[in-house]
Amino acid sequence: MKPKNNESISLNRPHHSFSFGGKWSFILTFGLIAFLLYLFLCIAPLLTSLWYGFFRVSTGNLKGAQFVGYQNYITILKDKTFWMSFRNDVIIIAGKLLIILSFSVFFAVSMTKFGLKKWETGIYRFFLYLPGILSVVVITYYYQSFFDGNYGIFALLSGKPNQLISTHPIAIVTFIASWCGIGYFMIILISAINGIPASVYEAARLDGANQATQLFRITLPEIKDQIIYVVVSIISSSFAGNMNLTLPFFANRNENNMVMGAYVYHYANDYNELGYSNAAAVLLMIISFTVCYGLNRNLTKGDQAK
């Protein structure tokens, strides 16, 4: 049967359940919105920080900006407090990597390979993940009370006041930040471990491999990508994110206890040095990007060679 005039038959053309005016209309409608939001929320603040970093300008007087070129950056790089802040950030990050990685792997392996019942695993996962969903305000208030020099747990146990918050703030912040992050990364590692075929472990058991051998020869190599993600995530979120926990504990702004995020915050809000603060923020971004990029490149070098 021949088609009538103005009719056509298409046997191979795919049938679309809806029409949205073509591919480019779809891309422009949804992609353009996301792109504009990305420009507004990410690129615009970055360019603004780069711009103000070349000026001497106070927070409340933007019209009185004075162009100083690279002077803000030179001053920051010569500031001992900035490098002290960098050192403290590195100490906190190193502590977080050690604690979070160790406990995340331990709890993830325990809940997937130690034969726990499903309801037991659910309870443990809930309580371990709970710190990750608590507000920073709640966490800070709790630990300020916990380490309080007069009424905290250590003061009550020893029967005399102490100055733990002022004398060991880096250690306290490292502990709190690690406690908050274990549950989140544990969930990621649990999901990765559950994705390893059970036949691999069965074959290893038949060959006489014990739990330790299975952990180091099967589990850890198979979840290497997720471990790299955990490491990079901790580092990238810590350089600026440490400020959220440190500000309440560093109320006296002791230079020896400063971190880079707090350094940026104080110059913008306490000293009204907006240009200087933005220059410090740009340096913070460059340091964070460089460290994360270099680390990720080195950790995935073997995979890239394949």
N, C-alpha and C positions, 0 to 999 in steps of 0.2 A: 504494500500500500504506500503510495507516494504522498509526501506531505503536501498540504495545501499551500497556496501562495502565502508569503510572509510568515511561514512556520519553519522551524528548524529542529533538527534532531541532533542532540549531543549525547553520545554514548560514553565518552571518557571523561567529560567534564565533571569535577566533584560538585556535589550538591551541598550548599551551605544552608544551615537551618535559620540563619538570620543574615540580614544585610545591614552594614553600617556605613554605607557610602564608600566602600573600598578600603584597601589596606592603609593608605596614607591618612585617611580620615580617622581611622582607628588609632593609628600611632600618634597623630597630632592631638587627638582628644585626650588620650590617657598619658602618653609619654610627655607631652608638653607640660601638663600640670605637674607631674613628678619632677621634670627638669626645672621648672620655674621655682618650685618649692626648694629644690636642691640649691639653686642659685641664691635664693633669698636666705635660707637657713645656714648654708655652709660656705659658699663662695663669697657672698657679700661681707659677712663678718671677717673672713680671712683677709680680703682685700682692704677692709677698713683698718684692721690691725696693722697690716703692712704699711698703709698710708700714714697713720698716726705715729708709727714707730720712727718716722723721720722728723718728727716735730717735738718741740718742747711746748706742751700744752697742759693746762690744768683741767680737772674734771668739770668744773663749773664755768669755764670760760673758753669755749671752743673757738670763738672768733679771735682770741688773742694768741693763736698758734704761731710759733716761731720756728722756721725751718732750720734744723741743725744737722741734717744729713745723717751720717752714720755715728754721730756722737753718742746717742743713747746706747747703741750696741757696744761701742768701745767701752763706755763707762760700766755697763753691765758685766762685760767680760773681765774687767779689772776689779770687780767687786768681790771681795772674799765671801760676803754673805751669800751671793748667788752660787758660788761653787760649794759652799757649805750646804746650801739647800740641795744642790745636785747630789752631793755625797749622801745626805740623809735619804733622798729619794732612792738612790741605788741600794742603800742598806735595807730600806723597807721592802723594795721590790725583791731583793735577794731572799729576804725572810719569807715573803709571801710565796715565792716560787717553791721554796723548800717545803714549807708547811702545807700549802694548798695541794701541790702535786703529790706529796707523800700520802696525805690523808684522803685525797680524792681517789687515788688509785687503790688505796687500802679498802676504803668503804665500797667502792665500785666492785672490786674483786670479791669482797666478802658477801655482797648481796647477790652476786650472780653465780658464784662457784662453790659456796660453802653449804649449799642445801637448805637455805632458810625457806620457811613457808611463805606463801604469797602474802598473807596478812601481816606477817612479821616484817617482811621487806617493805610493805606499804607504810607501816608505822615508822620504821627507821628512816625511810626516805623523807617522810613528812617532817620529822623533827630536825633532820640534818639540812633540809632545804629551807626551813622556816627563817633562819637569819637572813637569807637572801631576799626575802620579800618584806622585811621589816623596814620602817622608815629610818633614815640616818639620824633623825632627831631622837627617835625612841632609843636607838642603839647608843647614841652619844650620852643621853641622859642616864641610861642604865649603867653604863660603864663609868661615868663620872661619879655616880653614887657607889659603884662597886669598889673603885679605887680611891674613894674619898679619904683624905688623910686623917680625918677625925672619926668618921662613922662608917667607913668602908670595911669590907670583910677582913682585910689584913690588919687594920687598926684594931678591930675588935679581937682578933685572934692574938695579937701581940700585946694588947692592953696599953698601947701607947701610940701617939700620933706618928704619922710618917709623911713623907713628901714624894711618894712614888710618881705622881702625875708630873711634877716639876723636874724630878731627877732622872726619870726613865721614860719620857714621852715617846721616843722612837720605838722602844720595845713594846710599849702598850699599844700604840697605833698599829704596829705590825701584827700583833696578836689579834686585835679587833678586826682589822681588814681581812686577815686570813680566815678567821672564824666566819665572817660574812660570805666569803667566796667558796668555801669548800662544797656546800650543798649544790650550788649551781653547776660547777664543773663536774661534780660527782655524777649528776644526771646525764651529762654529755658522755662521760666515759662508760656509764652503765649501758647506754644505748649502743655505743660502739662495740662493747664486749658481747652484748646480745646478738650482734650481727655476725659474729664469728661462727662458722658452721660447727655444729656439735661433733661432726664426724672427724674434725681435725683433732679435737681433744680425745676422742675415742681411740683414734689411731696412736696418739701419743701414749695413752694409758696402756695399750696393748704392747707398746715398745718398752714399757717399764718406766716412763717418765713420771716423776712425782709432782706434787703441786708446785713446788718452787721451780722446777724445770719448765713446767707448762707456763708459769707466769713469765719467765724471762725469755723463753724460746718461742712462745706462741702469742700469749696475750699482749705483752708490751709491744712487740714488733707489729702486730696486727692493728693496734690502735695508735700507731706512731703519729698519723696525721691529726688525730684528735688531741694528742698530747702537745703537738706543735701549736695547734689552735689555742689550747689553754695557756701555753707559755706566752705567745704573742698577745693574747687578750689581756693577760695580767699586766704585761709591761705597758701596752698601749693605753690601758685605762688608769694606770697608776701614776704616771708622771703628772697628769693634771688632776686626777681623781683623789689623790692622797689628801688634797686640801680639804675635802668634805669632812674628813674625820679629824684632821690635825688642828683646824682653826679653834674648836672648843678647848682642846688640850693645850694649845699654844697661845692662850689669851695674853700672856705677858710678852709675846713676840720676841722671845729669846733667840738671838741670831744663831746660836749653836743648835737650835731645834727646828729651824725653819725648813720648809720644803718648797719646791719651785712654784707649785700652785698657790701656796700662801704668800710667797714672795710677790707674785703678780697681783694678788688680791690686795695686799697691804699698800702697795704703791699706788694703786688706783683709788682705793677707798679711804685710806688713812692719811696718805701723803699727797693726794690729789695730783699725782704725776701721771696723767693719762698717757702721754706719749712714751714715757719710760716704761710704764706698765705694759703697753702694747708691744713694745720692742722685746720685753722679757717674754711675753706670751708667744711671739714669733720664734724666738730662740728655743722656747720650750717645745713648740711644735716640731721644729727642725730636729732637735735632739731625739724626741720620741719617734719621729718617722725614721730617722737614720738608724737608731738602735733596732727598731722592729723590722725594718727592711733587711738590714744586715743579718740579723739573727734568723729571720725566716729564710733568707737565701742560703745561709750556711746549713741550716737544718734540713732543707729540702734539696741540697746539692746532689745527693745520690739519686733522688727521684727524677730530677731534671736530666741527669745524664742518661737515664733509661729512655 
